[in-house]
Amino acid sequence: MKDLLFIIGSESDRDKIEPAIELMNEKGLSGELVVYSAHRNLPELTSYLEENEKNFRVIITAAGLSAALPGVVAAMVKKPVIGIPLIAGPLSGIDALLSILQLPKGIPVATMGIGKQGVLNSVHLAERIIKN
């Protein structure tokens, strides 16, 4: 079983999540990065999670703008989900932050700060979840 699954909604987000991948490796954690959009390829995301959720301890999602990805993932899985609002669009990530924060009851997502500090803190939080 791997420690972390990173899900980003677009290939263009790869460079934004790279610091988390580097930190994961520095901490000796194992993980995988996949690209699935909650908007553009929901059936593929659903299928991937159904087949692979059991292979990871914590799921980290990163999204900008409407940031549906963290909530959609949390609605589908039983594992802890961490959401990172990415800087994007005219609101510079504020819309993503509010989208991730304001999920309905029963769909818990640990929400990080906007941008790079949130990207890095997601790995720090995941490590605490795994080691406790």
Stockholm file with secondary structure:
# STOCKHOLM 1.0

chainA/1-132         MKDLLFIIGSESDRDKIEPAIELMNEKGLSGELVVYSAHRNLPELTSYLEENEKNFRVIITAAGLSAALPGVVAAMVKKPVIGIPLIAGPLSGIDALLSILQLPKGIPVATMGIGKQGVLNSVHLAERIIKN
#=GR chainA/1-132 SS CEEEEEEESSGGGHHHHHHHHHHHHHTTCCEEEEECCTTTCHHHHHHHHHHHGGGEEEEEEEECTTCHHHHHHHHHCSSCEEEEECCCTTTTTHHHHHHHHTCCTTCCCEECCSSHHHHHHHHHHHHHHHHC
#=GC SS_cons         CEEEEEEESSGGGHHHHHHHHHHHHHTTCCEEEEECCTTTCHHHHHHHHHHHGGGEEEEEEEECTTCHHHHHHHHHCSSCEEEEECCCTTTTTHHHHHHHHTCCTTCCCEECCSSHHHHHHHHHHHHHHHHC
//
